[in-house]
Amino acid sequence: MTRNRMSAKKASEAAAAKLLAIPVEDRLRDSSRVTDAGCWEWTRYRYSNGYAALSVNGKQRLAHRVAYETFVAPIPEGLTIDHLCRNRACVNPGHLEPVTSGENTRRAMRSHCVNGHPFNEENTWMHKGKRYCRECRRRRNREQQRKKHDA
């Protein structure tokens, strides 16, 4: 290894060690920005699924779980942490709640389509286990008919 690479590697390791020496509480606060919704949105590493990651005692952990355990209490066995704000990058302990896996899944199901129409019995069309918005489908069909008629 060349001298420059070795010194760059040592500098990187020193910076990482310095960061890890900062108490977890401070790292959680300093590594996030407050959004208009009150989320403490993680500004450092995130997994591809959007969840924030934090190194604690040499182990990568989900930052929202660390935040809950640090600022609130240990997570009860068998429970998972739900983001009440639906923002996976949020580490605000006020936006986190321990729930069962089933409850977390139920809460994650959207009540409205991307255009704001309710997913209710009258407006929901199911196909191959997936929900579709009837109103959006009607509007798409009308628009296609209009374009066909205008052509």
Buried (B, 14 or more C-beta within 10 A) or exposed (E): EEEEEEEEEEEEEEEEEEEEEEEBEEBBBEBBEEBEEEBBBBEBEBEEEEBBBBBBEEEEBBBBBBBBBBBBEEBEEEBBBBBBBEBBBBBBBBBBBBBEEEBBEEBEEEEEBEEEBBBEEEBBEEEEEEEEBBBBEEEEEEEEEEEEEEE
